[in-house]
């Protein structure tokens, strides 16, 4: 009798989070319940913060006159609903911004602008690499550009072939370009801003450091890509995709002319887009803007784009709904992840875990602590590749842990954004990478071979910037 082989597959993110909810509920029966005492402190700017009183941790009875802290089946089933309610502000932010992007993308202005950019760069030779990667990285760092470049893969692959480079160079320009922007994100609403919101940080206080980190990461990515492109142009056989390209070159070179009409309306929309990002940066730096203000700017940008693009009221409404649909997955992940925290809070084991971790990590040098956080996020991202989902899952616990061990919350956010961005560079659980590789007909192993020399350099630089963030 033949025994069928059981194939292992990564569980769906929703299923994984629900399993964690069950696990945390079981832990409320095993881990002692406890609590710190807290006090409110008014900062010089007038902001009030609730801080832990050091040395105030004490145990609580699991069963008392106030109720049973052990979480059962009812608590597990209620957790997703309670989590979404507790995370309503973040969920609303994601959906509003997603809807606004739906309108903007429906106008076609960004896609036509990118195609027009590719056409302009066709005659620039090797300069196409630094110019394009700078723009794509800036897009990833400011507004979370990622899936938007998928339509450009075929165009850039044919362009690279015409310039005597290989298809991997196109992947490096597009995927590495946008993803390195995620690593060094400055105002990305789907990573940095959500993580700061969950951690209770207002105003993006280390925006200057993020800008420096973005510049360093982008320069490293550009330098590596230019070195790689020069190497395979000089000796094509050194390309990890040499045999693939020999088979596919003619097909990509036969792609029809992609000329599009980049209209005045398209230019106006893109200019408005850039101005909106500038306004958001101004608001973060000078006014301490939070998710409501940022979401309002994106919504205004979406409505303006729809009017300029002559979409009509119904067209804008339909596009807004379609945009929301694209981000429902991330929004639900955020709510479900908050459900984990709800169960842990109701079981009063959060402070116990924080107390245990703080005792274990007390006295650890700042650079060692932030490095451990970076490694932790590297692992977590493999299972939860969504930047917004990981922020919602980890920041509610790690931000207070930073307070307990004397590490500022911005350092915790830095470790998160670096860990998430770097792992998604090499993780098969990220859909955008696999989409680009499938279009280019490149194997995942070939991609790992191409990115391997750069990855450890990026990781070391990330660890250094995370440590600097904790120090400043």
Protein Blocks (a to p, Z undefined) as FASTA:
>chain_A
ZZdddddddddfklmmmmmmmmmmmmmmmmccddddddddddfkopacddddehiaccdd
fbdfkbcfbdcfklmmmmmmmmmmmmmmmmmmmmmmmmmmmmmmmnommmmmmmmmmmmm
mmnommlmmmmmmmmmmmmmmnopaklmmmmmmmmmmmmmmnopafklmmmmmmmmmmmm
mmmpcklcklmmmmmmmnopghilmlmmmmmmmmmmmmmmmmmmmmmmmmmmmmmmlpmk
lmmmmmmmmmmmmpccfbdcddfklmmmmmmmmmmmmmmmmmmmmnopafklmmmmmmmm
mmmmmmmnonojmlmmmmmmmmmmmmmmmmmmmmmmmmmmmmmmmnopmmmmmmmmmmmm
goiafklmmmmmmmmmmmmmmmmmblklmmmmmmmmmmmmmmmnopafklmmmmmmmmmm
mmmmmpckbmklmmmmmmnopafklmmmmmmmmmmmmmmmmmmmmmmmmmZZ
